[in-house]
């Protein structure tokens, strides 16, 4: 299995994608542990707002 190279830019599109999916998995886990729900929701909202804010302002290096 080949691992993807981790980018050093903390707010890159790929890192925001990873943050969103990690938060979504925490959200699924909040069924068992309910106090994780606010953390998961905050992570998903924050990662999407950064991603789309960069995309709409044209500052994203990863955008086409």
N, C-alpha and C positions, 0 to 999 in steps of 0.2 A: 504494500500500500504506500503510495506516494503522498507525502504531506505537502500542503500548499505553503508557500512562503508567507510568513507573517509580515505584514507591512508595518513600517515604523510610524506611519501617520496614524495617530490614534483615531481621528475622525474620518477615516477613509470609508468609501462606500461598502467595501467588503467587511470592515469591522462593524459598521452599523447593521449590516445584514446579520452578522453573527450575534450581535447584541439583541436584535429583535427576536431571532429564533430561540436564543437562550431564555429570554424573558417569556416567550410563548410557552416553552417547556415548563418554566416555573409556574405559569398560569395553569397548566394542566395538573401540575403537582399540588396546586392549591386546593384541589378537591379533597386531598388527604390531609393537608396541613393548611387550614384556611387563612392563617395570618401571612402567608406568602402572596396572597392575591394583590394587595396594594403595591408590593415591591414589583411584581410581574407587570402590572398595569402601568406603573411609572416607567419601567424600563422600556416597554413597548412604545409608549407615547413619546418618550424622550428620544429614542433612537430614530423613530419615524420623523419627528420634527426636525432633527438635525439633518437627516438624509434629504428630505424634501426641501428644507431651507437652502441647503447647498445646491441642490439640483435646480431650483427655481431662480436662485440668484446667479447662476452660471459659474459658480466657483468650484464645481466638482471636477476633479481631474479625470475621474473614471467615466464621466458621462460621454455619450456619443455625439 
